[in-house]
């Protein structure tokens, strides 16, 4: 695993953050929920789809009322992103939204969808033609816009997005396997690395059990030449191994502790200690926080903690444990750096 010196807290020159409403200054993000979902569909969560636009709007309003400024939706290709609705929701709520391209674990897709995005008729994920096509899809969604049926030629299944509104993604989301990096994970990460090289976009990595950070960094950074500070490792709270956290931070990656909306998660009580340990070790500028609302039942409008939990409940708790200055850095300064990219000039908002 690579080890890189930490950059200072200044944002890269000329860097902007790509939101669904256009490119903005990193300073415009304000308080950021660095990993969440407004819309999500998966066969692993039957009957719990995030598909209600009214509920999404209510969550954004509640987040805004609690002091929130930006939500990063990590929902990737083919999982019901509803990208065409995001600019309207952003405008109505006053919350900036960053959308994702990318691909989740294979279990979240029908075989024919995977075959289509690989540019194959469903074979093993090992062909360079398929890899180039997948990387091209990611690049197109980052630079041209998300359109068609949930992005890209050929469609993405039932979550059709036939609209003239084609917002651009501002990040790439991929995922590790349940135990290490399977062939699908390596394939999608290779495509993500190519897309990063073409655009500079950050790569967010879903770590299913919060484990495997070293394997991900070995592949993305050592072998595929993605700078460590362009990698965001998600769900580290699921495995509260402080040694692994420190190693990943020392490598230069961002560490996302996302999922405190699950207020009764077994590791939730360890979060302040994990953040404090990393800050004390000199890695305060590597830390991100997100709510990761993944089911309809978890939304605040349906009685769950939802997006407001991050600011109404978690933030005051962390301010007591860590101090207001550190918490402000985690919610504002760090995401402004993590999602900033020196994009080619394409306009701003």
Secondary structure as GFF3:
##gff-version 3
##sequence-region A 1 349
A	DSSP	beta_strand	16	19	.	.	.	ID=ss1
A	DSSP	beta_strand	22	25	.	.	.	ID=ss2
A	DSSP	three_ten_helix	26	28	.	.	.	ID=ss3
A	DSSP	beta_strand	32	36	.	.	.	ID=ss4
A	DSSP	three_ten_helix	43	45	.	.	.	ID=ss5
A	DSSP	alpha_helix	53	65	.	.	.	ID=ss6
A	DSSP	beta_strand	70	73	.	.	.	ID=ss7
A	DSSP	alpha_helix	83	93	.	.	.	ID=ss8
A	DSSP	beta_strand	96	98	.	.	.	ID=ss9
A	DSSP	beta_strand	100	102	.	.	.	ID=ss10
A	DSSP	three_ten_helix	106	108	.	.	.	ID=ss11
A	DSSP	alpha_helix	111	117	.	.	.	ID=ss12
A	DSSP	alpha_helix	128	143	.	.	.	ID=ss13
A	DSSP	beta_strand	171	175	.	.	.	ID=ss14
A	DSSP	alpha_helix	183	199	.	.	.	ID=ss15
A	DSSP	beta_strand	203	206	.	.	.	ID=ss16
A	DSSP	alpha_helix	213	217	.	.	.	ID=ss17
A	DSSP	pi_helix	218	223	.	.	.	ID=ss18
A	DSSP	three_ten_helix	228	230	.	.	.	ID=ss19
A	DSSP	beta_strand	231	234	.	.	.	ID=ss20
A	DSSP	three_ten_helix	236	238	.	.	.	ID=ss21
A	DSSP	alpha_helix	242	251	.	.	.	ID=ss22
A	DSSP	beta_strand	254	258	.	.	.	ID=ss23
A	DSSP	three_ten_helix	268	270	.	.	.	ID=ss24
A	DSSP	alpha_helix	271	280	.	.	.	ID=ss25
A	DSSP	three_ten_helix	284	286	.	.	.	ID=ss26
A	DSSP	beta_strand	287	290	.	.	.	ID=ss27
A	DSSP	three_ten_helix	296	298	.	.	.	ID=ss28
A	DSSP	three_ten_helix	300	302	.	.	.	ID=ss29
A	DSSP	alpha_helix	308	309	.	.	.	ID=ss30
A	DSSP	pi_helix	310	314	.	.	.	ID=ss31
A	DSSP	alpha_helix	315	322	.	.	.	ID=ss32
A	DSSP	alpha_helix	324	328	.	.	.	ID=ss33
A	DSSP	pi_helix	329	333	.	.	.	ID=ss34
A	DSSP	alpha_helix	334	338	.	.	.	ID=ss35
###
